[in-house]
């Protein structure tokens, strides 16, 4: 009987997020006839795609038992460096590569310190966030970097069959990440380390190497998001990444990732990102003051964490 109860709670946790998404969609379609229009849905997709890409990496980090609070600073720094190079030389590829190199560098810095010391990932990545944000302000003199390069703008502003390009990019990232986490040894190692790091090490898994790789992926995808968002805005904005880390953590947690590590899924995170996107869109369509969006997001996170705690409690008690 206890086994049956345990399975019930695990299944409930797995599909609860999808049920919430369906309820959100039904509620919004009843509250306003503008919600289910093609124009609005594609707009929601474009807006959430940026957060969703970062959320993929955040999910991997959380599953490994860590956290990355530096993604917002990496987004801003990478985006502004990309904009600065394009504005000065007009060269797109070198600018993008430089931005991605910044993300990889931040990831290596975080990964080495986290994997080789006993310092909490929260502290290290919070410090990285402060450093990258400060570097961005110094680099830009706290001023936006406007862009007029039409070729670069197509990355974030173009559409394919009326569907914004960032949505296709987001889906490609999710497909690749889902494959890695479910079909490769690396993905299994990430779950193993998050579940029990000591056991993973005894099993011969290179804990330090996997942790380093996870944070490098996080930095890389954060930098790529910075490039994509800079293209979308046609400007390098110093404050671009503010709050991105919170949105990414929110999407991962809503999607089923446990902050204790070892649990979570890429597609669950996508559903979480969609829920956040719909929530923000709903507040806008209903003409709710934007100041309440942070409150709403915080409440959703708290509910998701409490729900996860409840499920984990039930699973342990029925084991």
Secondary structure, 3 states (H helix, E strand, C coil): CHHHHHHHHHHHHHHHHHHHHHHHHHHHHHHCCCCCCHHHHHHHHHHHHHHHHHHHHHHHHHHCCCCCCCHHHHHHHHHHHHHHHHHHHCCHHHHHHHHHHHHHHHHHHHHHHHHHCCCCHHHHHHHHHHHHHHHHHHHHCCCCEECCCHHHHHHHHCEECCEEHHHHHHHHHHHHHHHHHHHCHHHHHHHHHHHCHHHHHHCCCCHHHHHHHHHHHHHHHHHHHHHHHHHHHCEECCCCCCCHHHHHHHHHHHCCCCCCCCCCCHHHHHHHHHHHHHHHHHHHHCCCCCHHHHHHHHHHHHHHHHHHHHHHHHHHHHC
